[in-house]
Amino acid sequence: MGSHKRRIASELYTQQKANSALRSMNPPEYTRCEWVEWAMAQPIYHILYKAWLKSGCISKLKPSGDRLGDDLPYSFVNVRICTWGENKFKGETKRYRAVDQLDKLTGELIASYPTAAAAKRVTGAKAICDACKGNQPSSGGFKWRYA
């Protein structure tokens, strides 16, 4: 049983490295061995692991490592153990964040939209999320921010 718990924790590290590369972020600030030892020292990891096994290994109940600040790399101060379902739900809700359209010169609020996709349909702006994240100053002739 203990070796299976360690293997699952090790798989989480592999996923963290892959997610970091996918997002062009630095890899986790810890080694695989450090991560596994840290996870094994967290009481919540054992609670979630046991519940996951009891469920018959339902994927949404599997233990997962979640970054607290999605714009920061994985580190022990920026990660928590939760279920895969909680982690996925957090990501889905962030994908559908409301956005504000601002005048490029004055910064005055022009309109608010429930999602970047809705704003794109109305304005034709193509890189709204990049503008909201600060990766570019504007999109479609407007400034943008998350509401």
N, C-alpha and C positions, 0 to 999 in steps of 0.2 A: 504494500500500500504506500509506504513512504517513498519508494522509488518512483511510483506513478505520479505522486504529488509533485515530486521534483521535476519529472519529465514535463508535466503540464506547465510548471513555472518556467522551465527552460524554453518551451514553445512560445510562451508569452514574450520572452526576450527576443526570440527570432522575429516575432511579429513586430515588436517595437523597432527593431533595426530596419525591417522592410518598410514600415510606415514612415520612419525618419527619412529614408532614401526617397520614397515616393513624394514626400513633401519638401525635398531638397533641404532638409535640416541636418544638423550634426547628429551623429548616432548617440545612443544613450551614453550618459556620463559615467556609467558603471559597466563592469564586465558581466558576462553571463553568470559566472560563479557568484559574484557579489549580488546580482539580482535574485538568484535562486535562494541564497542564504537570507536575504532581506525578506523575500516573500514568505519563506518558511517561518520567519520570526513574527509575522503579522497574524494575530489571532483571526482576523476577518478572512484571511486566505483559507484557513482550515475550515471555518464555518461554511464559507461559500463552496469549497471543494466537496465537503460532505453533503451539502444540499444538492449539488449538481449530480453527484453519484446517486443519491436517493431518488432523484427525479428520473433516473434512467439515462442520464447524460444529455438532457435537453440543452441544445446549444445556447439558448439565451440565458441559461443559468450558469454557464461555465465561468470560472474566475477569469478576470481580465485586468490588465494594467491600463489605467486611464490617466492621461496628462491633465493636470488641473488647469494649466494655462496652455491652450492649444498652440499658441505662438512661441512657446518655449520648448527646448528639447527635453527629452526624458531625463530626469534626475530624481534622486530620492526625496527632494523637497517639492518636486513638481509631479508627483505620481501618487495614485491611490489604487487600492484593490477594490474592484466592484465586479458585478456580473457583466458578461458580454452584452446582455440585453440593455443594461443601464448605459453602458458605454456607447452602444449603437444609437440608443434613443437620444443621448446627449448630442451626438454628431448629427442626427437627423433634424433635431430642433434648431441647431445652429445653422444648418443649411437653409432654413426658411426664415431667416431673420428679416425684420422689417428694415427698410432703407428710406433715408430722407434725401430728396433732391434739393440742392442748394444753388443759388446764383453764384456763378464762378467769380464774379468781382466783389460782390457785397457780402456773400455768405448767408444771405437771407433764405429762409425756408420757402421753397416753391411748392413742393408737394411731398407727401409721404405715401409709400407703397408697402403692401404686406410682404413682398418678396422682391429680390433683385430681378427675377424673371418677369414679374408683373411690371416693374419699372422699365425694363427693356422693351416690352411689348408696346408701351405707351410712348417712350421717348426715342427708341432706336439705339440708345447707348449700349455698347457691347461689352464693356469691361467695368461694370459697376462694382463688382466685388473687389477687384483690384484697386479701384479708387477708394473704396471704403476701408480697405486694409492699409492704405498709404503706399501701395506699390506703384501707383502713378497719381499725378495730381488731380486728374479729372477724367471724365468719360462722357462722350457725346456733347461736349461743351458745357457740362455742369460739374460741380463738386458733389461728392456723395459721402454719406456717413451712415453707419448703422444706427437705427433709431433706438 
